Amino acid sequence: MIYDLELINVGKVYDNGTTAVSEFSLAVNKGEFIAFLGPSGCGKTTTLRMIAGFEGISSGDMMIKGVRMNDIAPEQRPTATIFQNYALFPHMSVRRNVAYGLDVKGMPKRERDTKVERILATLGIEDIAERKPDKLSGGQRQRVALARGLVIEPDILLLDEPLGALDANLRKAIQNELKLLQRTLGVTFIFVTHAQSEALALSDRVVVMNQGRVEQISPPYELYTRPNTPFVAQFIGRNTIFKGQVRSEQADLRHVETDVGLLGGLANGAAPSGSRVNLVVPAEAIEAHNAEHTSREQIAFANDGNAIDAMITRSDIVGHIAHMSASLEDGRVISLEAHSEKYQGRNFRPGSKVVLSWKAADATVIPAH
């Protein structure tokens, strides 16, 4: 099968011996929106630069539509790159900025002008076509950068933190536009970001990287609800992680002996009896029950045995979301999140004794290493 982009055990080692990327493999279908996500220094931007041709590849192969690109110059690759600072030419108008890539390719003027007008209209920036970049807002500069990248009709558009310079409200609006534009044009997008919300909201699949290695490649919902590794469990969302040992297994269900008792979740990967594992519980999956009004045994029976004593240490409502923290008997503080209506009238205040529960289907058991 020929993919729009295929990385086969791609690696990058600098001259001083530092490994930036190790054995990165990924196959991207036409029209997919892929996000590279991870902490600073994890190798996501280096990988993007290798795809663009701005960084050499130390090992492995990089293919675009079945053609090996390892030694192909950046300007000869069917890619376009949009950087965080947009890299617009300050002395050129919007129209000339957008047309620049076509001029470099030597496209005839009539054809060039037709393509430029079409992309200006697609992105709704015809009315600012004669302005210089210093007369544009952040959102307008973002659209111009997109237009300049898309007008050359690349097979793959590479975006390096393209929304990082925008304020929160504009960032959200541009996110929505970007997703709609990508779906309309059908162009493959590779998007680098350190913002989880962007990666989860925009992409078809997320590549989570850590110290130059791929930790997990999954659709956003699967990544959020079924982490594969301890790093992903800690990095994505707001999870509570219980360390322990598998005591029993039944199909996918595992019961894990932890410091706070026997707890249950569904296995994601090998987790045989006796193995050391992490049981991962999302903040949204945990429910608080008033300890004075409900029997702990009843709660445990209704929740696959998952019931632990705790005390509320913080309770806030932000918008329509209730955020709570609860302290366990061992002193650990864990987070809970839910729609505010769920706890309306329950009067959970700091100091309230509660029983925390979750369904085993909402928790994930992963190998400890």
C-alpha positions in Angstrom: 0.0 0.0 0.0 1.3 3.5 -0.9 0.8 6.1 1.9 0.9 9.8 1.7 3.7 9.7 4.2 5.6 6.8 5.6 8.4 6.9 8.2 10.3 3.6 8.5 12.5 3.4 11.6 13.6 7.0 11.1 16.3 8.2 13.5 18.2 11.4 14.1 21.6 11.5 15.9 23.5 14.8 16.0 27.3 15.0 15.4 27.9 15.2 19.2 26.2 11.8 19.7 22.9 13.1 21.0 19.9 11.1 19.9 17.0 13.3 19.0 14.7 10.7 17.4 14.9 7.0 17.6 13.2 4.3 15.4 10.2 6.5 14.5 7.7 4.5 12.4 4.4 5.9 11.1 2.1 5.4 8.1 -0.2 8.2 7.1 -3.2 7.9 4.8 -4.2 10.6 2.3 -6.2 13.3 4.0 -5.3 12.4 7.6 -4.8 15.0 10.3 -1.9 13.8 12.4 -0.7 15.6 15.6 2.7 15.1 17.1 2.4 15.8 20.9 4.9 15.7 23.7 6.9 17.8 26.1 9.7 20.1 25.0 12.7 18.3 23.7 10.8 15.1 22.9 11.8 15.2 19.2 8.5 16.2 17.6 9.8 19.3 15.8 12.9 17.5 14.8 10.7 14.8 13.1 8.7 17.5 11.4 11.9 19.1 10.1 13.1 15.8 8.8 9.9 15.4 6.8 10.3 18.9 5.4 14.0 18.2 4.5 15.4 20.9 6.9 17.1 18.2 9.0 19.0 15.2 7.6 17.9 11.6 8.5 20.5 9.5 10.3 18.8 6.2 9.8 15.7 4.7 8.3 13.6 5.9 5.3 11.1 8.6 4.8 8.6 8.1 1.9 6.1 10.4 0.4 3.6 8.6 -2.0 6.0 5.7 -2.3 9.0 7.8 -3.2 12.1 7.8 -0.9 12.8 11.4 0.2 15.9 11.0 2.4 18.2 12.9 0.1 15.6 15.1 -1.7 16.1 18.9 -1.2 13.3 20.7 0.7 12.2 22.8 -2.3 11.8 19.6 -4.3 9.5 17.8 -1.8 5.7 17.9 -2.2 5.4 19.6 1.2 4.8 23.1 2.6 5.7 24.2 6.1 4.0 26.8 8.3 6.0 28.0 11.3 4.8 29.5 14.6 6.1 33.0 13.6 4.5 32.5 10.1 7.7 33.8 8.4 5.8 36.3 6.2 7.9 38.7 4.2 7.3 42.2 5.8 8.0 44.2 2.6 5.4 42.2 0.6 1.6 42.6 0.5 -0.6 39.6 1.4 -1.1 38.8 -2.3 2.6 38.8 -3.0 3.3 36.7 0.1 0.8 34.1 -1.1 2.1 34.1 -4.6 5.8 33.8 -3.6 5.9 30.0 -3.7 4.3 29.9 -7.2 6.8 32.5 -8.4 9.7 30.3 -7.2 8.2 27.4 -9.2 8.2 29.6 -12.3 4.4 29.3 -12.8 3.0 31.5 -15.6 1.4 34.7 -14.3 -2.2 34.0 -15.4 -2.2 30.6 -13.8 -0.5 32.0 -10.7 -3.0 34.8 -10.3 -5.9 32.4 -10.7 -4.6 30.1 -7.9 -3.8 33.0 -5.6 -7.3 34.5 -6.0 -8.9 31.2 -5.4 -7.0 30.5 -2.1 -7.6 34.1 -0.9 -11.3 33.5 -1.4 -11.2 30.1 0.2 -9.7 31.6 3.4 -11.8 34.8 3.3 -8.8 37.2 3.0 -9.5 38.9 -0.3 -10.2 42.2 1.4 -6.8 42.4 3.0 -4.8 41.3 -0.1 -2.9 44.6 -0.5 -2.0 45.0 3.2 1.5 44.4 4.6 1.9 41.9 7.4 2.5 44.6 10.0 -1.1 45.8 9.4 -2.7 42.5 10.1 -4.1 40.9 13.2 -2.7 37.6 14.6 -5.6 35.7 13.1 -5.2 37.4 9.7 -1.5 36.5 9.6 -2.3 32.9 10.4 -4.7 32.8 7.5 -2.1 34.4 5.2 0.5 31.8 6.2 -2.0 29.0 5.6 -2.8 30.5 2.1 0.8 30.7 1.2 1.3 27.0 2.2 -1.8 25.7 0.5 -1.6 27.7 -2.7 1.3 25.5 -4.0 -1.0 22.5 -3.5 1.3 20.3 -1.4 0.6 16.7 -0.8 1.4 17.3 2.9 1.1 20.5 4.9 3.5 20.6 7.9 2.5 22.9 10.8 4.9 23.7 13.6 3.1 25.1 16.6 1.1 27.4 14.2 -1.4 28.6 16.9 1.1 29.2 19.6 1.2 33.0 19.1 -2.6 33.5 19.3 -4.6 34.4 22.4 -7.0 31.8 23.8 -10.2 32.9 22.1 -8.7 33.4 18.7 -6.8 30.1 19.0 -10.1 28.3 19.5 -11.7 30.0 16.5 -8.7 29.2 14.3 -8.7 25.6 15.5 -12.3 25.3 14.2 -11.4 26.9 10.9 -8.3 24.8 10.5 -10.2 21.5 10.9 -12.9 22.5 8.5 -10.4 23.7 5.9 -8.4 20.5 6.1 -11.6 18.4 5.7 -12.7 20.5 2.7 -9.3 20.4 0.9 -8.5 16.8 1.8 -4.8 17.7 2.3 -2.7 15.6 4.7 -1.8 17.7 7.8 1.1 17.0 10.1 0.7 19.2 13.1 3.2 19.7 15.9 1.9 21.0 19.3 2.5 20.8 23.0 -1.1 21.6 23.8 -3.1 18.5 24.5 -6.5 20.2 23.8 -5.4 21.1 20.3 -4.1 17.6 19.5 -7.2 15.9 20.9 -9.6 18.3 19.2 -8.1 18.5 15.7 -6.4 15.3 14.8 -7.5 11.9 13.5 -4.6 10.3 15.3 -2.1 11.6 17.9 1.5 10.6 18.1 2.7 10.9 21.7 6.5 11.3 21.9 8.9 11.1 24.8 12.7 11.5 24.8 12.8 10.9 21.0 10.7 7.8 21.0 7.0 7.1 20.1 5.0 6.1 23.2 1.6 5.7 21.5 -0.2 6.4 18.2 -4.0 6.4 18.6 -7.2 8.3 17.8 -7.8 11.0 20.4 -10.6 9.2 22.3 -8.6 6.0 22.5 -5.5 7.8 23.6 -7.4 9.6 26.3 -9.3 6.6 27.7 -6.8 3.7 27.0 -3.2 4.8 27.5 -0.6 2.2 26.6 2.3 3.3 28.8 2.9 5.0 32.2 4.2 8.1 30.4 1.0 8.5 28.4 -1.1 7.9 31.5 0.7 10.7 33.3 0.9 13.1 30.3 -2.6 12.9 28.9 -5.6 14.1 30.8 -5.8 14.1 34.6 -5.4 10.5 35.7 -5.0 8.9 39.0 -2.5 6.0 38.8 -2.5 3.1 41.4 0.6 0.9 41.4 0.1 -2.8 42.2 0.1 -6.4 41.3 -2.4 -8.4 39.4 -4.2 -10.8 41.7 -6.8 -12.2 39.3 -7.9 -12.1 35.6 -11.1 -12.8 33.9 -11.2 -12.0 30.2 -10.1 -8.4 30.0 -10.9 -7.7 33.7 -8.0 -7.5 36.1 -8.1 -7.1 39.9 -5.0 -5.4 41.2 -3.7 -5.4 44.7 -2.8 -1.8 45.6 -1.9 0.2 48.7 -5.5 1.2 49.1 -7.1 -2.2 48.4 -8.1 -4.5 45.6 -9.2 -2.5 42.6 -10.4 -3.4 39.1 -9.9 -2.2 35.5 -9.6 -3.5 32.0 -6.3 -4.7 30.7 -4.6 -2.8 27.8 -1.7 -5.0 26.9 -0.2 -8.0 28.7 -1.1 -8.1 32.4 -1.0 -11.7 33.6 -1.6 -12.7 37.2 1.4 -11.8 39.4 2.7 -9.0 37.1 3.4 -5.5 38.3 1.0 -3.0 36.7 -0.4 0.5 36.9 -4.2 0.9 37.2 -5.1 4.2 35.5 -8.4 6.0 36.4 -9.4 9.3 34.6 -10.6 12.1 36.8 -14.0 12.1 34.9 -14.5 8.4 35.8 -14.3 8.8 39.6 -17.6 9.5 41.4 -17.9 10.8 45.0 -20.5 9.4 47.4 -21.4 10.9 50.7 -20.0 8.4 53.3 -22.7 9.2 55.8 -25.6 8.4 53.5 -24.3 5.4 51.5 -22.8 2.0 52.6 -19.3 1.5 51.3 -20.1 -2.2 50.7 -23.1 -1.2 48.5 -20.9 1.2 46.5 -18.2 -1.5 46.1 -20.8 -4.1 44.9 -22.2 -1.7 42.3 -18.7 -0.7 41.0 -16.8 -4.0 40.5 -15.2 -3.6 44.0 -13.9 -0.2 43.3 -14.6 1.8 46.5 -12.1 3.7 48.5 -12.5 6.1 51.5 -11.4 9.7 51.1 -12.0 13.3 52.3 -12.7 16.3 50.1 -9.9 18.8 50.2 -11.1 21.2 47.4 -14.4 21.8 45.6 -14.8 24.4 42.9 -17.1 25.0 40.0 -15.5 26.5 36.9 -18.2 27.3 34.3 -20.3 24.1 34.2 -17.6 21.8 35.4 -17.1 20.8 39.0 -13.5 20.3 40.0 -12.7 18.5 43.3 -9.7 17.1 45.1 -9.9 14.3 47.6 -7.3 13.0 50.0 -6.9 9.2 50.5 -6.0 7.6 53.8 -2.4 7.3 52.6 -2.2 11.1 52.1 -2.4 11.0 48.3 -4.6 13.7 46.7 -6.5 12.8 43.6 -8.6 14.8 41.2 -12.2 14.5 40.2 -14.1 16.2 37.4 -17.8 16.1 36.5 -20.6 18.3 35.1 -21.7 20.6 38.0 -25.3 19.2 37.8 -24.0 15.8 38.9 -23.1 17.0 42.4 -25.8 19.7 42.7 -27.3 19.6 46.2 -24.7 17.1 47.6 -22.9 19.9 49.4 -19.4 18.5 49.2 -17.1 20.8 51.1 -13.6 20.6 52.2 -13.6 18.1 55.1 -16.5 16.0 53.8 -16.0 12.3 54.1 -16.7 10.4 50.9 -16.4 7.1 49.2 -14.8 7.3 45.7 -15.8 4.8 43.1 -15.5 4.0 39.3 -16.6 1.3 36.9 -13.9 -1.2 36.0 -14.7 -0.5 32.3 -13.6 3.1 32.8 -10.1 2.2 34.2 -7.1 0.8 32.4 -4.5 -1.7 33.6 -1.2 -1.3 31.8 2.2 -2.9 32.4 4.3 -1.0 34.9 7.3 -0.8 32.6 
